């Protein structure tokens, strides 16, 4: 497994998945532009999957958790 740290979006870097901000580690850039990533941390359910890896679109990951978390604003009706 990759142990070296590098800058986003290179292999070995930390990334965050939109819209929740789930932490990932970039493993590989695929030829179709997607990324092979590994889930990091306790927030994913290991009992349902044999591996912690998945393929995601490059546009679905960001360098920081703040960029990844999408906040929706609810409009209030005028009284």
C-alpha positions as CSV (number, residue, x, y, z in Angstrom):
1,X,0.0,0.0,0.0
2,X,1.1,3.5,-0.6
3,X,2.8,5.0,2.5
4,X,4.3,8.1,0.9
5,X,2.4,11.4,1.1
6,X,2.1,13.6,-2.0
7,X,0.1,16.6,-3.1
8,X,-3.5,16.3,-4.4
9,X,-4.4,14.9,-6.9
10,X,-1.4,12.7,-7.3
11,X,-1.2,9.0,-6.2
12,X,-0.7,8.8,-2.4
13,X,-2.4,12.1,-1.7
14,X,-5.5,12.6,0.5
15,X,-8.8,13.6,-1.2
16,X,-12.3,14.2,0.0
17,X,-15.5,12.9,-1.7
18,X,-18.4,15.2,-2.5
19,X,-20.9,15.8,-1.0
20,X,-20.2,14.3,2.4
21,X,-16.5,15.1,2.7
22,X,-15.5,11.4,3.2
23,X,-11.7,11.0,3.4
24,X,-10.0,9.0,0.6
25,X,-6.5,8.2,-0.5
26,X,-5.7,8.4,-4.2
27,X,-4.2,5.2,-5.5
28,X,-4.2,5.5,-9.2
29,X,-5.3,7.7,-12.1
30,X,-7.1,5.7,-14.7
31,X,-6.9,6.3,-18.5
32,X,-10.6,7.4,-18.6
33,X,-10.0,10.2,-16.2
34,X,-11.4,8.5,-13.1
35,X,-9.5,7.8,-9.9
36,X,-9.0,4.6,-8.0
37,X,-9.2,5.5,-4.4
38,X,-9.1,3.8,-1.0
39,X,-11.6,4.7,1.8
40,X,-9.9,6.0,4.9
41,X,-11.3,6.1,8.4
42,X,-14.1,4.4,10.4
43,X,-17.0,5.9,8.5
44,X,-17.3,3.2,5.9
45,X,-18.9,-0.1,6.6
46,X,-16.2,-2.8,6.1
47,X,-18.7,-5.7,6.7
48,X,-20.4,-5.0,3.3
49,X,-17.3,-4.9,1.1
50,X,-14.3,-7.1,0.6
51,X,-12.1,-4.1,-0.2
52,X,-11.9,-0.5,0.8
53,X,-11.3,0.7,-2.8
54,X,-13.6,2.3,-5.3
55,X,-13.5,4.2,-8.6
56,X,-14.7,7.8,-8.6
57,X,-15.0,10.6,-11.1
58,X,-12.2,13.2,-10.8
59,X,-14.8,16.0,-10.5
60,X,-16.3,14.2,-7.4
61,X,-13.2,14.7,-5.2
62,X,-11.5,17.8,-3.8
63,X,-8.3,18.6,-1.9
64,X,-10.0,19.7,1.3
65,X,-13.0,18.6,3.3
66,X,-14.4,22.1,3.3
67,X,-14.5,22.1,-0.5
68,X,-16.1,18.7,-0.6
69,X,-19.0,19.3,1.8
70,X,-21.9,20.7,-0.1
71,X,-24.3,22.8,2.0
72,X,-27.8,23.4,0.7
73,X,-29.6,26.5,1.7
74,X,-33.3,26.3,2.4
75,X,-35.3,29.3,1.4
76,X,-38.0,30.5,3.8
77,X,-41.3,31.7,2.6
78,X,-42.2,35.3,3.4
79,X,-44.9,35.5,6.1
